Amino acid sequence: SVQELRAHVQAADAVVICSPEYAHRVPGSLKNALDWLVSVPEVVFKPVALVNASPRAFHAQASLAETLRTMSMALVSEQPFVVPMSGRGTTATEIASDPALAAPLSDCLGALVVAVARYRQTVASLPIRMP
């Protein structure tokens, strides 16, 4: 499972994480998955966007951002992209048709496109190739 996770992260141009907050913390399952990625080249400089579905949940987002920076991942924004899902539609069509939900997701994807281009330039300029 760990090798599969690492392979998926390595193959990805970027990572998007949207996680709930439990008792002001990142869920243990997500923290465990990130622990399996620590100190492996698959994550170094990899662009990552944090999406927050609850504007009230900010403690875990700050902790998660610090963990990702420690792992040498490149946050595409210091602030998470807030998509206020509370009391809103949950199908893809409903999300796409609601400007309050679609706009931050569009901003997130735009930031990821820029970050991926920067990531590719950085990796291409390294004297040692990343896996």
All heavy atoms as an XYZ file, in Angstrom:
969
protein
N       0.811     -1.199      0.000
C       0.000      0.000      0.000
C       0.858      1.269      0.000
O       0.525      2.233     -0.664
C      -0.926      0.026      1.211
O      -1.822     -1.049      1.179
N       1.942      1.228      0.757
C       2.828      2.395      0.829
C       3.501      2.624     -0.519
O       3.581      3.757     -0.998
C       3.868      2.236      1.958
C       4.915      3.336      1.899
C       3.176      2.218      3.304
N       3.973      1.565     -1.141
C       4.604      1.704     -2.454
C       3.609      2.234     -3.478
O       3.967      3.054     -4.334
C       5.190      0.372     -2.901
C       6.412     -0.036     -2.100
C       6.907     -1.428     -2.455
O       6.179     -2.258     -2.979
N       8.178     -1.679     -2.149
N       2.380      1.793     -3.393
C       1.348      2.271     -4.306
C       1.075      3.762     -4.081
O       0.961      4.535     -5.035
C       0.066      1.461     -4.119
C      -0.989      1.767     -5.150
C      -2.206      0.855     -5.003
O      -2.073     -0.274     -4.503
O      -3.291      1.297     -5.412
N       0.981      4.176     -2.817
C       0.797      5.598     -2.497
C       1.947      6.419     -3.057
O       1.730      7.445     -3.721
C       0.701      5.792     -0.982
C       0.705      7.242     -0.488
C      -0.532      7.979     -0.958
C       0.827      7.277      1.034
N       3.160      5.986     -2.817
C       4.328      6.715     -3.319
C       4.324      6.783     -4.840
O       4.656      7.818     -5.426
C       5.608      6.061     -2.813
C       5.840      6.285     -1.338
C       7.052      5.544     -0.836
N       7.294      5.843      0.578
C       8.141      5.194      1.329
N       8.885      4.217      0.818
N       8.285      5.517      2.587
N       3.939      5.709     -5.495
C       3.885      5.691     -6.963
C       2.840      6.676     -7.483
O       3.084      7.382     -8.470
C       3.588      4.278     -7.459
N       1.696      6.749     -6.826
C       0.658      7.697     -7.242
C       1.124      9.134     -7.070
O       0.920      9.968     -7.957
C      -0.632      7.476     -6.458
C      -1.435      6.298     -6.904
N      -1.969      6.171     -8.166
C      -1.796      5.178     -6.235
C      -2.620      5.034     -8.267
N      -2.521      4.397     -7.107
N       1.770      9.416     -5.954
C       2.267     10.771     -5.712
C       3.369     11.112     -6.709
O       3.412     12.212     -7.258
C       2.751     10.938     -4.254
C       3.450     12.271     -4.060
C       1.575     10.802     -3.298
N       4.245     10.157     -6.973
C       5.314     10.392     -7.936
C       4.749     10.675     -9.322
O       5.228     11.569    -10.020
C       6.250      9.195     -8.000
C       7.392      9.379     -8.987
C       8.324      8.174     -9.030
O       8.153      7.207     -8.302
N       9.314      8.242     -9.889
N       3.720      9.963     -9.732
C       3.136     10.123    -11.071
C       2.316     11.403    -11.203
O       2.109     11.892    -12.316
C       2.268      8.915    -11.400
N       1.861     11.953    -10.092
C       1.011     13.145    -10.126
C       1.828     14.407    -10.384
O       2.958     14.530     -9.926
C       0.267     13.282     -8.798
N       1.233     15.338    -11.119
C       1.857     16.646    -11.308
C       1.720     17.507    -10.059
O       2.525     18.392     -9.816
C       1.222     17.379    -12.489
C       1.622     16.794    -13.825
O       2.776     16.354    -13.975
O       0.768     16.772    -14.735
N       0.659     17.263     -9.303
C       0.386     18.040     -8.097
C      -0.529     17.220     -7.197
O      -1.050     16.190     -7.606
C      -0.278     19.364     -8.459
N      -0.705     17.719     -5.984
C      -1.558     17.046     -5.005
C      -2.556     18.074     -4.473
O      -2.187     19.218     -4.200
C      -0.712     16.476     -3.840
C      -1.601     15.861     -2.779
C       0.300     15.461     -4.361
N      -3.808     17.647     -4.326
C      -4.845     18.460     -3.699
C      -5.313     17.705     -2.464
O      -5.622     16.521     -2.549
C      -6.038     18.708     -4.652
C      -7.131     19.490     -3.942
C      -5.593     19.427     -5.910
N      -5.332     18.395     -1.338
C      -5.787     17.766     -0.098
C      -6.946     18.572      0.466
O      -6.835     19.779      0.679
C      -4.657     17.703      0.952
C      -3.484     16.873      0.432
C      -5.199     17.116      2.264
C      -2.268     16.877      1.341
N      -8.060     17.885      0.682
C      -9.207     18.461      1.367
C      -9.511     17.508      2.508
O      -9.844     16.350      2.291
C     -10.401     18.587      0.423
S     -11.835     19.354      1.215
N      -9.353     17.993      3.719
C      -9.458     17.129      4.885
C     -10.341     17.755      5.951
O     -10.275     18.959      6.179
C      -8.057     16.893      5.461
O      -8.134     16.195      6.669
N     -11.119     16.937      6.619
C     -11.868     17.472      7.765
C     -10.933     17.748      8.934
O      -9.775     17.327      8.916
C     -12.845     16.338      8.112
C     -12.178     15.105      7.619
C     -11.370     15.511      6.414
N     -11.452     18.463      9.894
C     -10.705     18.750     11.113
C     -11.386     18.021     12.265
O     -12.598     18.111     12.422
C     -10.713     20.259     11.369
C     -10.020     20.669     12.650
C      -9.930     22.181     12.789
O      -9.252     22.816     11.963
O     -10.552     22.720     13.716
N     -10.610     17.273     13.033
C     -11.129     16.575     14.207
C     -10.386     17.065     15.429
O      -9.160     16.905     15.513
C     -10.964     15.055     14.061
C     -11.800     14.473     12.955
C     -11.211     13.924     11.828
C     -13.191     14.492     13.035
C     -11.985     13.395     10.816
C     -13.965     13.969     12.017
C     -13.362     13.427     10.914
O     -14.135     12.911      9.904
N     -11.124     17.664     16.383
C     -10.532     18.164     17.615
C      -9.318     19.067     17.328
O      -8.275     18.943     17.958
C     -10.143     17.011     18.539
N      -9.486     19.939     16.333
C      -8.440     20.890     15.927
C      -7.220     20.208     15.323
O      -6.143     20.803     15.269
C      -7.993     21.784     17.082
C      -9.035     22.774     17.491
N      -8.771     23.745     18.408
C     -10.316     22.965     17.122
C      -9.850     24.486     18.596
N     -10.804     24.015     17.818
N      -7.354     19.005     14.852
C      -6.217     18.263     14.306
C      -6.558     17.638     12.958
O      -7.706     17.454     12.599
C      -5.805     17.136     15.258
C      -5.369     17.587     16.625
C      -3.945     18.144     16.559
N      -3.500     18.519     17.892
C      -3.216     19.757     18.248
N      -3.319     20.733     17.398
N      -2.808     20.017     19.455
N      -5.501     17.265     12.261
C      -5.617     16.494     11.016
C      -6.025     15.077     11.399
O      -5.504     14.537     12.380
C      -4.249     16.481     10.286
C      -4.264     15.568      9.083
C      -3.837     17.895      9.898
N      -6.939     14.454     10.670
C      -7.300     13.077     10.989
C      -6.070     12.164     10.978
O      -5.156     12.337     10.161
C      -8.263     12.685      9.873
C      -8.782     13.976      9.349
C      -7.682     14.974      9.532
N      -6.047     11.213     11.870
C      -4.906     10.311     12.005
C      -4.581      9.561     10.736
O      -3.411      9.329     10.421
N      -5.600      9.190      9.969
C      -5.351      8.441      8.734
C      -4.576      9.277      7.718
O      -3.669      8.769      7.048
C      -6.666      7.958      8.127
O      -7.540      9.061      7.920
N      -4.898     10.569      7.617
C      -4.157     11.444      6.701
C      -2.740     11.662      7.210
O      -1.773     11.586      6.436
C      -4.865     12.782      6.528
C      -4.133     13.819      5.678
C      -3.848     13.291      4.273
C      -4.928     15.106      5.614
N      -2.598     11.911      8.502
C      -1.259     12.100      9.066
C      -0.410     10.857      8.860
O       0.778     10.952      8.509
C      -1.363     12.438     10.561
C      -0.031     12.675     11.241
C       0.689     13.904     10.698
C       1.903     14.258     11.515
N       3.123     13.605     11.083
N      -1.003      9.684      9.021
C      -0.278      8.434      8.807
C       0.178      8.320      7.347
O       1.327      7.944      7.075
C      -1.149      7.237      9.196
C      -0.362      5.955      9.229
O       0.737      5.906      9.756
N      -0.937      4.915      8.653
N      -0.703      8.646      6.411
C      -0.333      8.588      4.994
C       0.816      9.548      4.696
O       1.754      9.205      3.966
C      -1.548      8.906      4.117
N       0.758     10.748      5.263
C       1.840     11.715      5.047
C       3.140     11.230      5.680
O       4.217     11.433      5.114
C       1.451     13.092      5.598
C       0.317     13.790      4.857
C      -0.096     15.047      5.580
C       0.684     14.063      3.415
N       3.040     10.585      6.830
C       4.243     10.040      7.471
C       4.943      9.036      6.558
O       6.177      8.954      6.545
C       3.903      9.379      8.805
C       3.602     10.383      9.901
O       3.937     11.575      9.737
O       3.016      9.975     10.929
N       4.191      8.287      5.778
C       4.780      7.320      4.854
C       5.470      8.006      3.674
O       6.258      7.390      2.961
C       3.735      6.336      4.344
C       3.379      5.299      5.363
C       2.197      5.182      6.031
C       4.209      4.235      5.834
N       2.257      4.125      6.895
C       3.480      3.523      6.801
C       5.518      3.822      5.553
C       3.996      2.421      7.472
C       6.019      2.728      6.223
C       5.266      2.043      7.165
N       5.175      9.288      3.470
C       5.792     10.030      2.365
C       6.974     10.894      2.805
O       7.667     11.469      1.971
C       4.745     10.919      1.679
C       3.620     10.196      0.960
C       2.572     11.197      0.488
C       4.149      9.378     -0.203
N       7.193     10.992      4.108
C       8.298     11.811      4.621
C       9.632     11.231      4.155
O       9.835     10.028      4.141
C       8.260     11.891      6.168
C       9.520     12.514      6.717
C       7.039     12.670      6.612
N      10.519     12.097      3.764
C      11.893     11.735      3.384
C      11.995     10.884      2.134
O      12.982     10.173      1.947
C      12.611     11.031      4.548
O      12.670     11.885      5.660
N      11.009     10.957      1.275
C      11.121     10.272     -0.015
C      11.083     11.324     -1.119
O      10.411     12.347     -0.994
C      10.003      9.213     -0.222
C      10.142      8.070      0.759
C       8.629      9.822     -0.128
N      11.821     11.110     -2.179
C      11.939     12.141     -3.209
C      10.643     12.438     -3.961
O      10.532     13.492     -4.568
C      13.001     11.580     -4.160
C      13.112     10.139     -3.849
C      12.666      9.953     -2.440
N       9.663     11.571     -3.874
C       8.408     11.787     -4.602
C       7.692     13.072     -4.209
O       6.878     13.583     -4.978
C       7.445     10.604     -4.404
C       7.855      9.342     -5.119
C       8.832      8.485     -4.321
O       9.235      8.893     -3.206
O       9.214      7.427     -4.816
N       7.965     13.600     -3.033
C       7.241     14.787     -2.583
C       8.042     16.079     -2.657
O       7.465     17.160     -2.565
C       6.701     14.609     -1.146
C       5.768     13.431     -1.068
C       7.805     14.505     -0.132
N       9.326     16.009     -2.820
C      10.155     17.211     -2.803
C       9.764     18.142     -3.952
O       9.739     17.733     -5.105
C      11.657     16.846     -2.874
C      12.516     18.099     -2.953
C      12.044     16.001     -1.666
N       9.430     19.374     -3.587
C       9.000     20.435     -4.511
C       7.644     20.176     -5.155
O       7.189     20.969     -5.976
C      10.032     20.696     -5.623
C      11.422     20.955     -5.144
C      12.491     20.264     -5.699
C      11.689     21.878     -4.148
C      13.786     20.496     -5.269
C      12.982     22.116     -3.714
C      14.031     21.429     -4.276
N       6.976     19.072     -4.845
C       5.690     18.745     -5.461
C       4.657     19.796     -5.058
O       4.463     20.071     -3.880
C       5.239     17.361     -5.007
C       3.955     16.855     -5.614
C       4.116     16.339     -7.022
C       4.964     15.097     -7.080
N       4.939     14.410     -8.346
N       3.973     20.424     -6.032
C       2.942     21.408     -5.690
C       1.776     20.745     -4.963
O       1.343     19.648     -5.319
C       2.487     21.931     -7.053
C       3.571     21.577     -8.000
C       4.175     20.315     -7.463
N       1.282     21.430     -3.953
C       0.138     20.925     -3.193
C      -0.792     22.082     -2.865
O      -0.349     23.163     -2.497
C       0.583     20.171     -1.922
C       1.341     21.062     -0.972
C      -0.591     19.523     -1.210
N      -2.081     21.835     -3.066
C      -3.105     22.826     -2.731
C      -3.962     22.270     -1.605
O      -4.332     21.092     -1.619
C      -3.982     23.128     -3.944
N      -4.253     23.122     -0.646
C      -5.138     22.746      0.449
C      -6.505     23.365      0.206
O      -6.616     24.565     -0.054
C      -4.589     23.239      1.785
C      -3.233     22.679      2.190
C      -2.802     23.243      3.538
C      -3.277     21.166      2.234
N      -7.529     22.524      0.261
C      -8.905     22.980      0.100
C      -9.603     22.761      1.430
O      -9.504     21.683      2.021
C      -9.627     22.205     -1.029
C     -11.088     22.625     -1.129
C      -8.912     22.412     -2.358
N     -10.293     23.780      1.898
C     -10.992     23.709      3.171
C     -12.486     23.837      2.905
O     -12.939     24.847      2.379
C     -10.505     24.831      4.093
C     -11.030     24.711      5.497
O     -11.914     23.902      5.781
N     -10.509     25.528      6.381
N     -13.256     22.818      3.255
C     -14.696     22.823      3.017
C     -15.481     23.458      4.161
O     -16.695     23.589      4.074
C     -15.186     21.396      2.770
N     -14.792     23.863      5.218
C     -15.462     24.494      6.357
C     -14.661     25.705      6.808
O     -13.576     25.561      7.369
C     -15.594     23.504      7.517
O     -16.120     24.167      8.655
N     -15.191     26.901      6.592
C     -14.466     28.108      6.994
C     -14.152     28.163      8.496
O     -13.244     28.859      8.910
C     -15.407     29.252      6.622
C     -16.402     28.672      5.696
C     -16.465     27.199      5.961
N     -14.884     27.401      9.309
C     -14.641     27.391     10.757
C     -13.459     26.506     11.129
O     -12.941     26.594     12.234
C     -15.882     26.917     11.507
C     -17.065     27.853     11.328
C     -18.279     27.298     11.998
N     -18.526     25.959     11.453
C     -19.362     25.082     11.962
N     -20.025     25.372     13.049
N     -19.546     23.914     11.397
N     -13.060     25.621     10.262
C     -11.976     24.672     10.551
C     -10.663     25.241     10.020
O     -10.423     25.230      8.826
C     -12.273     23.330      9.905
N      -9.857     25.760     10.911
C      -8.589     26.350     10.461
C      -7.382     25.814     11.216
O      -6.261     25.943     10.756
C      -8.636     27.878     10.542
C      -8.965     28.415     11.895
C      -7.976     28.646     12.822
C     -10.285     28.677     12.236
C      -8.289     29.136     14.078
C     -10.605     29.172     13.496
C      -9.610     29.399     14.417
N      -7.578     25.200     12.355
C      -6.446     24.681     13.130
C      -5.734     23.557     12.376
O      -4.503     23.556     12.265
C      -6.903     24.171     14.502
C      -7.489     25.237     15.368
N      -6.725     26.182     15.996
C      -8.775     25.506     15.698
C      -7.513     26.998     16.678
N      -8.755     26.606     16.518
N      -6.505     22.606     11.873
C      -5.910     21.476     11.159
C      -5.229     21.941      9.880
O      -4.178     21.414      9.504
C      -6.960     20.414     10.849
N      -5.818     22.935      9.210
C      -5.220     23.439      7.977
C      -3.836     24.015      8.245
O      -2.901     23.776      7.486
C      -6.131     24.494      7.329
C      -7.450     23.968      6.836
C      -7.299     23.074      5.644
O      -6.507     23.337      4.737
N      -8.058     21.996      5.619
N      -3.699     24.767      9.329
C      -2.392     25.344      9.680
C      -1.393     24.241     10.007
O      -0.232     24.292      9.573
C      -2.540     26.303     10.849
N      -1.832     23.250     10.746
C      -0.959     22.131     11.097
C      -0.567     21.345      9.852
O       0.597     20.965      9.681
C      -1.682     21.215     12.095
O      -0.916     20.068     12.360
N      -1.529     21.109      8.988
C      -1.263     20.381      7.747
C      -0.276     21.143      6.871
O       0.665     20.562      6.315
C      -2.578     20.139      7.005
C      -2.523     19.347      5.719
C      -1.855     17.990      5.910
C      -3.939     19.178      5.164
N      -0.449     22.442      6.756
C       0.471     23.263      5.961
C       1.894     23.162      6.502
O       2.853     23.029      5.734
C       0.005     24.716      5.935
N       2.036     23.200      7.816
C       3.368     23.082      8.418
C       3.982     21.717      8.141
O       5.167     21.605      7.818
C       3.302     23.339      9.925
C       4.632     23.206     10.620
C       5.700     24.157     10.092
O       5.372     25.225      9.532
O       6.896     23.834     10.229
N       3.181     20.674      8.229
C       3.673     19.322      7.920
C       4.154     19.249      6.478
O       5.237     18.719      6.201
C       2.569     18.274      8.165
O       2.211     18.294      9.548
C       3.018     16.879      7.769
N       3.381     19.796      5.557
C       3.740     19.736      4.137
C       4.995     20.552      3.839
O       5.840     20.129      3.045
C       2.557     20.200      3.287
C       1.324     19.306      3.395
C       0.122     19.980      2.748
C       1.584     17.941      2.788
N       5.142     21.709      4.476
C       6.365     22.500      4.301
C       7.571     21.730      4.832
O       8.638     21.732      4.221
C       6.241     23.858      5.001
C       5.455     24.889      4.221
C       5.568     26.267      4.845
N       4.927     26.361      6.128
C       3.651     26.683      6.322
N       2.876     26.966      5.298
N       3.156     26.731      7.535
N       7.408     21.064      5.961
C       8.485     20.265      6.536
C       8.889     19.138      5.593
O      10.060     18.766      5.514
C       8.057     19.687      7.902
O       7.749     20.789      8.769
C       9.138     18.835      8.523
N       7.919     18.625      4.840
C       8.177     17.557      3.869
C       8.770     18.101      2.563
O       8.998     17.348      1.631
C       6.879     16.808      3.567
C       6.313     16.063      4.758
S       4.645     15.420      4.460
C       4.951     14.282      3.109
N       8.989     19.407      2.476
C       9.522     20.077      1.284
C       8.549     20.095      0.129
O       8.948     20.187     -1.036
C      10.858     19.470      0.844
O      11.815     19.618      1.862
N       7.267     20.025      0.426
C       6.266     20.185     -0.625
C       6.034     21.679     -0.823
O       6.280     22.481      0.078
C       4.977     19.457     -0.267
C       5.175     17.942     -0.201
S       3.656     17.009      0.048
C       3.069     16.928     -1.651
N       5.579     22.056     -1.997
C       5.398     23.466     -2.341
C       3.923     23.846     -2.282
O       3.150     23.514     -3.185
C       5.956     23.736     -3.737
N       3.536     24.535     -1.215
C       2.159     25.004     -1.107
C       1.904     26.053     -2.184
O       2.687     26.994     -2.336
C       1.908     25.619      0.265
C       1.926     24.663      1.444
C       1.916     25.429      2.758
C       0.764     23.704      1.377
N       0.814     25.896     -2.923
C       0.524     26.857     -3.992
C      -0.085     28.137     -3.438
O      -0.135     29.148     -4.134
C      -0.379     26.260     -5.096
C       0.269     25.044     -5.719
C      -1.762     25.925     -4.571
N      -0.517     28.102     -2.188
C      -1.042     29.278     -1.508
C      -0.834     29.091     -0.014
O      -1.010     27.990      0.502
C      -2.539     29.439     -1.806
O      -3.095     30.473     -1.023
N      -0.475     30.151      0.660
C      -0.304     30.059      2.112
C      -1.651     29.885      2.812
O      -1.712     29.381      3.917
C       0.427     31.284      2.655
C       1.913     31.253      2.373
C       2.603     30.029      2.971
O       2.383     29.723      4.157
O       3.362     29.370      2.239
N      -2.711     30.314      2.182
C      -4.050     30.144      2.725
C      -4.771     29.040      1.951
O      -4.640     28.950      0.733
C      -4.856     31.441      2.603
C      -4.257     32.602      3.356
C      -4.150     32.320      4.845
O      -5.064     31.797      5.454
N      -3.009     32.657      5.437
N      -5.550     28.209      2.644
C      -6.298     27.184      1.923
C      -7.377     27.823      1.052
O      -7.825     28.941      1.322
C      -6.919     26.336      3.038
C      -6.920     27.199      4.240
C      -5.779     28.159      4.082
N      -7.764     27.136      0.020
C      -8.873     27.563     -0.823
C     -10.144     27.126     -0.105
O     -10.379     25.940      0.078
C      -8.765     26.938     -2.215
C      -7.549     27.410     -2.958
C      -6.353     26.711     -2.857
C      -7.580     28.562     -3.720
C      -5.216     27.152     -3.527
C      -6.453     29.015     -4.380
C      -5.261     28.305     -4.284
N     -10.955     28.088      0.318
C     -12.145     27.785      1.117
C     -13.340     27.611      0.195
O     -13.696     28.510     -0.563
C     -12.416     28.890      2.159
C     -13.681     28.581      2.946
C     -11.218     29.040      3.089
N     -13.929     26.426      0.271
C     -15.123     26.086     -0.498
C     -16.215     25.812      0.535
O     -16.283     24.709      1.078
C     -14.882     24.850     -1.394
C     -16.113     24.554     -2.228
C     -13.663     25.071     -2.286
N     -17.056     26.812      0.842
C     -18.019     26.676      1.937
C     -19.156     25.708      1.595
O     -20.184     26.090      1.065
C     -18.528     28.106      2.134
C     -18.351     28.761      0.798
C     -17.152     28.110      0.176
N     -18.949     24.452      1.930
C     -19.900     23.397      1.564
C     -21.099     23.292      2.508
O     -22.101     22.696      2.145
C     -19.187     22.046      1.512
C     -18.175     21.925      0.398
S     -18.888     22.079     -1.252
C     -19.919     20.625     -1.317
N     -21.031     23.848      3.687
C     -22.115     23.704      4.658
C     -23.447     24.154      4.073
O     -23.590     25.294      3.641
C     -21.812     24.521      5.918
O     -20.617     24.065      6.509
N     -24.400     23.235      4.059
C     -25.738     23.551      3.570
C     -25.833     23.746      2.070
O     -26.819     24.291      1.573
N     -24.836     23.312      1.324
C     -24.828     23.485     -0.132
C     -24.989     22.145     -0.825
O     -24.849     21.093     -0.218
C     -23.500     24.115     -0.593
C     -23.120     25.382      0.084
C     -23.784     26.588     -0.572
N     -23.419     27.800      0.113
C     -22.878     28.838     -0.469
N     -22.611     28.834     -1.744
N     -22.599     29.913      0.233
N     -25.199     22.209     -2.124
C     -25.298     21.001     -2.935
C     -23.989     20.241     -2.952
O     -22.923     20.817     -2.766
N     -24.074     18.948     -3.174
C     -22.863     18.142     -3.129
C     -22.582     17.380     -4.410
O     -21.576     16.707     -4.490
C     -22.919     17.135     -1.962
O     -24.093     16.343     -2.099
C     -22.930     17.853     -0.629
N     -23.426     17.494     -5.412
C     -23.088     16.833     -6.672
C     -22.139     17.738     -7.451
O     -22.081     18.957     -7.217
C     -24.331     16.543     -7.525
O     -24.876     17.789     -7.996
C     -25.384     15.757     -6.750
N     -21.422     17.149     -8.369
C     -20.483     17.934     -9.182
C     -21.214     19.040     -9.937
O     -20.722     20.174    -10.027
C     -19.744     17.019    -10.149
N     -22.392     18.752    -10.442
C     -23.168     19.749    -11.186
C     -23.596     20.887    -10.269
O     -23.502     22.060    -10.645
C     -24.406     19.090    -11.836
O     -23.952     18.054    -12.706
C     -25.225     20.096    -12.614
N     -24.042     20.556     -9.060
C     -24.450     21.600     -8.115
C     -23.267     22.467     -7.702
O     -23.395     23.688     -7.593
C     -25.097     20.967     -6.875
C     -26.444     20.335     -7.159
C     -26.963     19.492     -6.008
O     -26.145     18.918     -5.252
O     -28.193     19.415     -5.863
N     -22.130     21.859     -7.484
C     -20.931     22.619     -7.111
C     -20.505     23.530     -8.253
O     -20.224     24.711     -8.056
C     -19.793     21.670     -6.688
C     -20.157     20.972     -5.371
C     -18.475     22.427     -6.554
C     -19.244     19.827     -5.004
N     -20.473     23.001     -9.462
C     -20.041     23.790    -10.620
C     -20.997     24.937    -10.927
O     -20.564     25.980    -11.433
C     -19.905     22.885    -11.841
N     -22.272     24.787    -10.604
C     -23.240     25.835    -10.922
C     -23.393     26.867     -9.804
O     -24.075     27.869     -9.983
C     -24.599     25.216    -11.253
O     -25.130     24.554    -10.125
N     -22.759     26.661     -8.679
C     -22.826     27.602     -7.558
C     -21.543     28.423     -7.532
O     -20.475     27.916     -7.205
C     -22.984     26.820     -6.253
C     -23.189     27.719     -5.040
O     -22.789     28.907     -5.081
O     -23.736     27.223     -4.046
N     -21.625     29.720     -7.875
C     -20.408     30.543     -7.934
C     -19.605     30.571     -6.633
O     -18.383     30.649     -6.670
C     -20.927     31.945     -8.270
C     -22.274     31.724     -8.876
C     -22.819     30.471     -8.241
N     -20.268     30.480     -5.485
C     -19.550     30.507     -4.206
C     -18.686     29.263     -4.031
O     -17.696     29.296     -3.308
C     -20.537     30.624     -3.043
N     -19.058     28.169     -4.686
C     -18.288     26.935     -4.607
C     -17.318     26.803     -5.779
O     -16.182     26.380     -5.611
C     -19.223     25.725     -4.566
C     -20.258     25.699     -3.438
C     -21.155     24.476     -3.567
C     -19.593     25.765     -2.084
N     -17.780     27.163     -6.959
C     -16.970     26.988     -8.166
C     -15.787     27.960     -8.215
O     -14.697     27.584     -8.657
C     -17.833     27.145     -9.412
N     -15.970     29.187     -7.756
C     -14.904     30.195     -7.855
C     -13.641     29.796     -7.093
O     -12.547     29.852     -7.666
C     -15.414     31.559     -7.391
N     -13.736     29.387     -5.821
C     -12.497     29.009     -5.148
C     -11.848     27.762     -5.754
O     -10.623     27.645     -5.767
C     -12.896     28.780     -3.690
C     -14.372     28.732     -3.661
C     -14.871     29.390     -4.897
N     -12.650     26.854     -6.270
C     -12.073     25.678     -6.930
C     -11.367     26.072     -8.224
O     -10.302     25.548     -8.550
C     -13.145     24.624     -7.194
C     -13.675     23.929     -5.945
C     -14.848     23.016     -6.293
C     -12.568     23.147     -5.256
N     -11.949     27.009     -8.955
C     -11.310     27.516    -10.169
C      -9.995     28.222     -9.827
O      -8.981     28.035    -10.507
C     -12.254     28.478    -10.894
O     -11.653     28.997    -12.048
N     -10.000     29.008     -8.745
C      -8.773     29.676     -8.294
C      -7.716     28.636     -7.922
O      -6.531     28.794     -8.236
C      -9.049     30.569     -7.087
C      -9.906     31.778     -7.426
O     -10.053     32.114     -8.626
O     -10.443     32.387     -6.469
N      -8.145     27.585     -7.251
C      -7.236     26.513     -6.842
C      -6.592     25.862     -8.065
O      -5.374     25.688     -8.117
C      -8.005     25.478     -6.034
S      -7.058     24.029     -5.550
N      -7.411     25.524     -9.047
C      -6.878     24.878    -10.254
C      -5.951     25.815    -11.015
O      -4.917     25.391    -11.539
C      -8.023     24.392    -11.140
C      -8.852     23.255    -10.549
C     -10.039     22.929    -11.460
C      -8.006     22.023    -10.286
N      -6.290     27.103    -11.065
C      -5.409     28.067    -11.721
C      -4.056     28.159    -11.032
O      -3.008     28.188    -11.688
N      -4.074     28.182     -9.704
C      -2.817     28.224     -8.953
C      -2.012     26.950     -9.166
O      -0.781     26.989     -9.261
C      -3.106     28.434     -7.465
N      -2.688     25.821     -9.256
C      -1.989     24.556     -9.500
C      -1.327     24.534    -10.877
O      -0.212     24.038    -11.018
C      -2.942     23.371     -9.360
C      -3.245     22.944     -7.936
C      -4.378     21.933     -7.914
C      -2.014     22.371     -7.257
N      -1.999     25.065    -11.889
C      -1.418     25.106    -13.242
C      -0.109     25.897    -13.231
O       0.904     25.452    -13.777
C      -2.429     25.702    -14.255
C      -1.753     26.056    -15.575
C      -3.582     24.732    -14.485
N      -0.121     27.049    -12.580
C       1.092     27.874    -12.476
C       2.170     27.129    -11.694
O       3.344     27.096    -12.088
C       0.763     29.233    -11.822
C       2.027     30.010    -11.485
C      -0.155     30.046    -12.717
N       1.782     26.512    -10.584
C       2.754     25.805     -9.736
C       3.350     24.596    -10.442
O       4.541     24.315    -10.291
C       2.091     25.382     -8.426
N       2.553     23.889    -11.218
C       3.062     22.717    -11.939
C       4.083     23.158    -12.985
O       5.134     22.522    -13.143
C       1.918     21.904    -12.571
C       2.441     20.903    -13.593
C       1.117     21.182    -11.483
N       3.829     24.253    -13.675
C       4.799     24.751    -14.663
C       6.113     25.107    -13.967
O       7.197     24.761    -14.445
C       4.234     25.968    -15.386
N       6.031     25.759    -12.805
C       7.213     26.122    -12.029
C       7.936     24.861    -11.546
O       9.162     24.773    -11.590
C       6.811     27.001    -10.849
C       7.964     27.619    -10.113
C       7.531     28.555     -8.988
N       6.425     29.426     -9.341
C       5.242     29.450     -8.697
N       5.026     28.672     -7.667
N       4.290     30.259     -9.081
N       7.176     23.880    -11.089
C       7.737     22.610    -10.606
C       8.496     21.899    -11.721
O       9.623     21.435    -11.516
C       6.597     21.729    -10.088
C       6.983     20.309     -9.784
C       7.774     19.998     -8.680
C       6.537     19.258    -10.579
C       8.113     18.686     -8.389
C       6.864     17.947    -10.295
C       7.653     17.666     -9.191
O       7.990     16.364     -8.900
N       7.911     21.852    -12.891
C       8.578     21.183    -14.020
C       9.879     21.882    -14.379
O      10.874     21.226    -14.690
C       7.637     21.114    -15.216
C       6.516     20.125    -15.007
C       5.601     20.083    -16.188
N       4.571     19.065    -15.999
C       3.493     18.979    -16.741
N       3.289     19.835    -17.736
N       2.601     18.036    -16.507
N       9.904     23.209    -14.347
C      11.138     23.948    -14.623
C      12.187     23.668    -13.557
O      13.357     23.468    -13.865
C      10.863     25.447    -14.693
C      10.125     25.888    -15.924
C       9.811     27.376    -15.890
O       9.771     28.008    -14.831
N       9.574     27.942    -17.063
N      11.764     23.645    -12.312
C      12.697     23.392    -11.209
C      13.302     22.007    -11.320
O      14.525     21.837    -11.222
C      11.969     23.524     -9.846
O      11.463     24.873     -9.735
C      12.904     23.232     -8.687
N      12.467     21.008    -11.532
C      12.945     19.628    -11.625
C      13.867     19.468    -12.826
O      14.903     18.805    -12.756
C      11.763     18.632    -11.667
C      12.218     17.229    -12.005
C      11.028     18.638    -10.330
N      13.510     20.093    -13.948
C      14.342     19.982    -15.158
C      15.714     20.620    -14.974
O      16.693     20.192    -15.609
C      13.628     20.631    -16.342
N      15.817     21.606    -14.080
C      17.092     22.294    -13.883
C      17.977     21.645    -12.830
O      19.126     22.040    -12.650
C      16.845     23.754    -13.495
O      16.283     23.826    -12.199
N      17.478     20.631    -12.145
C      18.269     19.976    -11.111
C      19.386     19.138    -11.725
O      19.169     18.461    -12.735
C      17.384     19.062    -10.250
C      16.361     19.753     -9.361
C      15.467     18.720     -8.693
C      17.032     20.629     -8.323
N      20.575     19.171    -11.123
C      21.672     18.358    -11.643
C      21.420     16.861    -11.469
O      21.886     16.043    -12.234
C      22.895     18.801    -10.833
C      22.345     19.456     -9.621
C      20.967     19.960     -9.975
N      20.642     16.508    -10.450
C      20.258     15.121    -10.216
C      18.769     15.038    -10.495
O      17.988     15.802     -9.931
C      20.562     14.703     -8.760
C      22.040     14.811     -8.494
C      20.042     13.298     -8.485
C      22.432     14.598     -7.059
N      18.370     14.141    -11.331
C      16.962     14.007    -11.694
C      16.155     13.394    -10.572
O      16.572     12.459     -9.922
C      16.805     13.139    -12.964
C      17.468     13.752    -14.156
C      16.638     14.914    -14.671
N      17.326     15.546    -15.770
C      17.541     16.837    -15.851
N      17.112     17.639    -14.925
N      18.167     17.363    -16.867
N      14.979     13.999    -10.372
C      14.034     13.433     -9.407
C      13.408     12.204    -10.047
O      13.267     12.145    -11.254
C      12.944     14.455     -9.075
C      13.472     15.744     -8.480
S      14.154     15.553     -6.851
C      12.656     15.345     -5.932
N      13.012     11.231     -9.236
C      12.369     10.030     -9.799
C      11.069     10.357    -10.483
O      10.452     11.325    -10.254
C      12.143      9.141     -8.601
C      12.707      9.808     -7.420
C      13.182     11.151     -7.821
